[in-house]
Amino acid sequence: MRTVHERCCGLDVHKKTVVACVLTSTTKETRTFGTMTHELLEFVAWLEQERVTHVAMESTGVYWKPVFNLLEGHDFELLVVNARHTKAVPGRKTDVKDAEWLADLLRHGLLRASFVPDRGQRELRELVRYRRTLIHEKTRLITRVQKVLEGANIKLGDVALDPYAEVVQQSFRNLTLYPLASGMSGTLSTVGLQASGPVYASLGFQSRVTYAHADANFNPFGYNAYAGDIWLPWNFSPLNDGRTWTLTPTAGVSWWQYNAPDPTIDPNTTPNILEWRVGLGLEVPIWKLLNLGFLAQYRADVSNVPAFSMHDFSVTAGPAMRF
């Protein structure tokens, strides 16, 4: 058969060993290497010494991945092939024969490479898969805890608890009106717990407690914040037409502790802000899933720095969809 690749290598990869067969137009040499990093580096150096241009390996489990990762950064054409497509003739099967068979198929251009994403996509896939595993594990543990509590007649399942956490990288740029806006850039980390459930009949409750930590480029803009809010939605039908209106009293409190005094406002006092807020919301059905929502809210900020103290009253309205 016609030779396609003059200098190629076939690999039989296992958990502890890598059997490599380098095949050229005049020679054939087979060596066995370990799978520790320094041993794989010796293997790569040997391939470069032999001036190998193409390397083929079977996609056996996860053992091919570290070998592929080390070879990827060098000047080799890598082929990861499906083991089903490279079966040798039945008979005595050894690691050396497998490596030689792969090298021979590669030399004559008879191997078809499987798709292997680039390194960035592979790392992203690993992260996504690990995240999915953690979500499944979290769900399984919550189910086990609820089962134990139900056995003790603790009806925690009637109240929905939802812990959450997020990390956001904030970026601001300076404007004419806010010349120090870029100082607010940094990392905002938030953790919290949300709970909801029935109180009685058509009255329910929703609550949320959060903690936020902001690291800002300009230290006075960094802060720690604690907040708690509660909503009491009440469903009723004033027109007796089967359509439900929702009236929701709300209340909340927040506490901000800044890292350092703001030299542009008060260079001697580190600001602390206590905010109280109360409100009343109303959601009115308009058409099918479309509702119209109103919210009236009063907010009062009390601070040891007078410039941060304020009182605010707002009324907002807008459409809402309920599914």
C-alpha positions as CSV (number, residue, x, y, z in Angstrom):
1,M,0.0,0.0,0.0
2,R,1.0,3.6,-0.6
3,T,2.8,5.3,2.3
4,V,1.1,8.5,3.4
5,H,3.1,9.5,6.5
6,E,6.9,8.8,6.5
7,R,7.5,9.2,10.2
8,C,4.6,8.2,12.5
9,C,3.9,6.7,15.9
10,G,1.1,4.5,17.3
11,L,0.3,4.5,21.0
12,D,-1.4,1.9,23.1
13,V,-2.3,3.9,26.3
14,H,-3.0,2.3,29.6
15,K,-3.4,3.5,33.2
16,K,0.3,3.0,34.1
17,T,2.0,2.5,30.8
18,V,2.2,3.9,27.3
19,V,3.5,1.6,24.6
20,A,4.8,3.6,21.6
21,C,5.8,2.2,18.2
22,V,7.7,4.6,15.9
23,L,7.5,3.6,12.3
24,T,9.6,5.0,9.5
25,S,10.4,3.9,5.9
26,T,13.5,2.1,7.2
27,T,13.1,1.4,10.9
28,K,10.6,0.3,13.5
29,E,11.2,0.9,17.2
30,T,8.9,0.1,20.2
31,R,9.4,1.5,23.7
32,T,7.3,1.5,26.9
33,F,7.0,4.6,29.1
34,G,5.2,5.3,32.4
35,T,2.4,7.7,32.7
36,M,3.9,10.0,35.3
37,T,4.6,13.5,34.0
38,H,8.4,13.3,33.9
39,E,8.1,9.9,32.1
40,L,5.7,11.4,29.5
41,L,8.1,14.3,29.0
42,E,10.8,11.7,28.2
43,F,8.4,10.1,25.7
44,V,7.8,13.5,24.0
45,A,11.5,14.1,23.8
46,W,12.0,10.7,22.2
47,L,9.3,11.5,19.6
48,E,11.0,14.8,18.8
49,Q,14.4,13.1,18.5
50,E,12.9,10.6,16.0
51,R,11.3,13.5,14.1
52,V,7.8,12.0,14.3
53,T,5.2,14.1,12.5
54,H,1.9,12.1,13.2
55,V,0.8,10.3,16.4
56,A,-2.3,8.1,16.7
57,M,-3.9,6.7,19.9
58,E,-7.1,5.0,20.8
59,S,-9.7,6.8,22.9
60,T,-9.6,4.4,25.8
61,G,-11.5,5.7,28.8
62,V,-9.8,8.8,30.2
63,Y,-6.2,7.5,30.0
64,W,-5.6,9.2,26.6
65,K,-6.3,12.7,27.9
66,P,-3.0,13.4,29.8
67,V,-1.0,12.0,27.0
68,F,-2.9,14.1,24.5
69,N,-2.5,17.3,26.6
70,L,1.3,16.9,26.7
71,L,1.6,16.2,23.0
72,E,-0.8,19.0,22.0
73,G,1.8,21.7,22.7
74,H,4.3,20.3,20.3
75,D,4.6,20.0,16.6
76,F,2.7,16.8,16.1
77,E,-0.4,15.9,14.1
78,L,-2.5,14.1,16.7
79,L,-5.2,11.6,15.9
80,V,-7.5,10.1,18.6
81,V,-9.3,7.2,17.0
82,N,-12.3,5.0,17.9
83,A,-11.1,1.6,19.1
84,R,-13.9,0.0,17.1
85,H,-12.3,1.2,13.9
86,T,-8.8,-0.1,14.6
87,K,-9.5,-3.8,15.5
88,A,-6.6,-6.0,14.5
89,V,-6.8,-9.4,13.0
90,P,-8.1,-11.9,15.6
91,G,-5.3,-13.8,17.3
92,R,-2.8,-13.2,20.1
93,K,-3.2,-9.6,21.3
94,T,-0.5,-7.7,23.1
95,D,0.2,-4.0,23.8
96,V,3.2,-4.0,21.5
97,K,1.1,-5.5,18.6
98,D,-1.6,-3.0,19.2
99,A,0.9,-0.1,19.0
100,E,2.5,-1.5,15.8
101,W,-1.0,-2.0,14.2
102,L,-2.0,1.6,15.0
103,A,1.4,2.9,13.6
104,D,0.9,0.7,10.4
105,L,-2.6,2.0,9.8
106,L,-1.5,5.6,10.4
107,R,1.4,5.2,8.0
108,H,-0.9,4.2,5.2
109,G,-3.6,6.9,6.0
110,L,-6.2,4.4,7.1
111,L,-7.2,6.0,10.3
112,R,-10.1,8.5,10.8
113,A,-9.6,11.0,13.6
114,S,-12.3,11.6,16.1
115,F,-13.3,15.2,16.8
116,V,-11.4,16.6,19.8
117,P,-12.3,20.2,20.9
118,D,-9.5,22.7,21.5
119,R,-8.1,23.0,25.0
120,G,-10.4,25.9,26.0
121,Q,-13.5,24.0,25.0
122,R,-12.3,20.9,26.8
123,E,-11.7,22.8,30.0
124,L,-15.1,24.5,29.7
125,R,-16.8,21.1,29.2
126,E,-15.1,19.7,32.3
127,L,-16.3,22.7,34.4
128,V,-19.9,22.4,33.1
129,R,-19.9,18.6,33.8
130,Y,-18.5,19.1,37.3
131,R,-21.1,21.8,37.9
132,R,-23.9,19.5,36.8
133,T,-22.5,16.8,39.1
134,L,-22.5,19.2,42.0
135,I,-26.1,20.2,41.3
136,H,-27.3,16.6,41.2
137,E,-25.4,15.9,44.5
138,K,-27.0,18.9,46.1
139,T,-30.5,17.8,45.0
140,R,-29.8,14.3,46.3
141,L,-28.7,15.6,49.7
142,I,-31.7,17.9,50.0
143,T,-34.0,15.0,49.2
144,R,-32.3,12.9,51.9
145,V,-32.6,15.6,54.5
146,Q,-36.3,16.2,53.7
147,K,-36.9,12.5,54.0
148,V,-35.4,12.3,57.4
149,L,-37.3,15.4,58.6
150,E,-40.6,14.0,57.2
151,G,-39.9,10.9,59.2
152,A,-39.7,13.1,62.3
153,N,-42.9,14.9,61.3
154,I,-41.1,18.1,60.6
155,K,-42.9,19.5,57.5
156,L,-40.1,21.4,56.0
157,G,-41.3,20.4,52.5
158,D,-44.2,22.9,52.8
159,V,-41.6,25.7,52.9
160,A,-39.4,26.2,49.9
161,L,-35.8,27.0,50.8
162,D,-33.4,28.1,48.1
163,P,-29.8,29.0,49.0
164,Y,-27.9,30.9,46.3
165,A,-24.5,32.4,45.7
166,E,-22.9,34.5,42.9
167,V,-19.7,36.3,42.1
168,V,-19.8,39.2,39.7
169,Q,-16.9,41.1,38.2
170,Q,-18.0,44.7,38.0
171,S,-16.4,47.2,35.7
172,F,-17.1,51.0,35.6
173,R,-15.5,53.8,33.6
174,N,-15.1,57.4,34.6
175,L,-17.6,59.9,33.4
176,T,-17.8,63.7,33.6
177,L,-20.4,63.6,36.4
178,Y,-18.7,60.6,38.1
179,P,-14.9,61.1,37.8
180,L,-14.1,58.3,40.3
181,A,-16.6,55.7,38.9
182,S,-13.7,53.4,37.8
183,G,-12.8,53.1,41.5
184,M,-16.0,51.0,42.0
185,S,-14.7,48.3,39.7
186,G,-14.0,45.0,41.4
187,T,-15.6,41.8,42.6
188,L,-19.0,41.6,44.2
189,S,-19.7,38.3,46.0
190,T,-23.2,37.6,47.3
191,V,-24.7,34.7,49.3
192,G,-28.2,34.4,50.5
193,L,-31.2,32.3,51.4
194,Q,-34.7,32.6,50.0
195,A,-37.8,31.0,51.6
196,S,-41.4,30.9,50.6
197,G,-44.5,29.0,51.7
198,P,-48.2,29.3,52.7
199,V,-49.4,31.1,55.9
200,Y,-53.1,30.3,55.6
201,A,-55.7,30.0,52.9
202,S,-54.8,32.6,50.2
203,L,-52.0,34.3,52.2
204,G,-48.4,33.3,51.7
205,F,-45.0,34.6,52.5
206,Q,-41.7,35.1,50.7
207,S,-38.5,36.1,52.5
208,R,-34.8,36.7,51.6
209,V,-31.7,37.3,53.6
210,T,-28.4,38.2,51.8
211,Y,-24.8,39.0,52.6
212,A,-22.7,40.9,50.0
213,H,-19.0,41.7,50.0
214,A,-17.6,44.2,47.5
215,D,-13.9,44.5,46.7
216,A,-13.4,47.8,44.9
217,N,-10.3,49.2,43.2
218,F,-10.7,52.3,45.4
219,N,-10.9,51.0,48.9
220,P,-13.5,53.5,50.3
221,F,-16.0,52.1,47.7
222,G,-15.6,48.6,49.1
223,Y,-18.2,47.4,51.6
224,N,-20.0,44.6,53.5
225,A,-23.8,44.6,53.3
226,Y,-26.5,42.6,55.1
227,A,-30.1,42.7,54.0
228,G,-33.4,41.1,54.8
229,D,-36.8,41.4,53.0
230,I,-40.2,39.9,53.4
231,W,-43.3,39.8,51.2
232,L,-46.8,38.7,52.2
233,P,-48.8,38.1,48.9
234,W,-52.5,37.8,49.4
235,N,-54.6,36.5,46.6
236,F,-58.3,37.5,46.3
237,S,-61.0,38.0,43.7
238,P,-62.9,41.2,44.3
239,L,-65.0,40.9,41.1
240,N,-66.0,37.3,41.7
241,D,-65.1,36.5,38.1
242,G,-62.5,33.9,38.8
243,R,-59.6,36.2,38.1
244,T,-57.1,36.6,41.0
245,W,-55.7,39.9,42.2
246,T,-52.6,40.0,44.4
247,L,-52.0,42.5,47.2
248,T,-48.4,42.3,48.6
249,P,-47.2,44.3,51.6
250,T,-43.4,44.4,51.7
251,A,-40.8,45.3,54.3
252,G,-37.0,45.2,54.4
253,V,-33.9,46.4,56.1
254,S,-30.2,46.7,55.0
255,W,-27.0,47.6,56.7
256,W,-23.9,48.8,54.8
257,Q,-20.4,49.0,56.3
258,Y,-17.9,50.7,54.1
259,N,-14.2,49.9,54.2
260,A,-12.8,53.4,54.7
261,P,-13.8,57.1,54.7
262,D,-14.5,58.7,51.3
263,P,-12.1,61.6,51.0
264,T,-14.4,63.5,48.6
265,I,-17.3,63.6,51.2
266,D,-15.9,63.1,54.7
267,P,-12.2,62.1,55.1
268,N,-12.5,61.4,58.8
269,T,-15.6,59.2,59.1
270,T,-16.1,55.7,57.7
271,P,-19.7,55.6,56.4
272,N,-22.3,53.1,57.9
273,I,-25.8,53.2,56.4
274,L,-29.0,51.7,57.8
275,E,-31.8,51.5,55.3
276,W,-35.5,50.8,56.1
277,R,-38.1,50.3,53.4
278,V,-41.8,49.4,53.4
279,G,-44.0,49.1,50.4
280,L,-47.3,47.9,49.0
281,G,-47.7,46.1,45.7
282,L,-50.8,45.3,43.7
283,E,-51.1,43.0,40.7
284,V,-54.2,43.2,38.6
285,P,-55.1,40.7,35.8
286,I,-55.6,42.2,32.4
287,W,-55.8,39.5,29.8
288,K,-54.9,35.8,30.1
289,L,-51.4,35.7,31.5
290,L,-50.9,39.5,31.3
291,N,-51.1,41.4,34.5
292,L,-50.5,45.1,35.5
293,G,-48.4,45.6,38.5
294,F,-48.1,48.6,40.9
295,L,-45.6,49.2,43.7
296,A,-45.5,52.1,46.1
297,Q,-42.4,52.2,48.4
298,Y,-41.0,54.4,51.0
299,R,-37.3,54.2,51.9
300,A,-35.3,55.9,54.6
301,D,-31.4,55.8,54.8
302,V,-29.8,56.8,58.1
303,S,-26.0,57.3,58.2
304,N,-23.3,58.6,60.4
305,V,-22.3,60.7,57.4
306,P,-25.1,63.2,56.7
307,A,-24.5,63.1,53.0
308,F,-25.6,59.5,52.9
309,S,-28.8,60.1,54.8
310,M,-32.0,60.4,52.7
311,H,-35.7,59.7,52.4
312,D,-37.3,58.5,49.3
313,F,-40.9,57.7,48.1
314,S,-41.5,56.1,44.7
315,V,-44.4,54.7,42.7
316,T,-43.8,52.3,39.8
317,A,-46.1,50.5,37.4
318,G,-45.6,48.1,34.6
319,P,-46.8,44.9,32.9
320,A,-46.2,41.5,34.4
321,M,-46.6,37.9,33.1
322,R,-47.7,35.1,35.4
323,F,-47.2,31.5,34.4
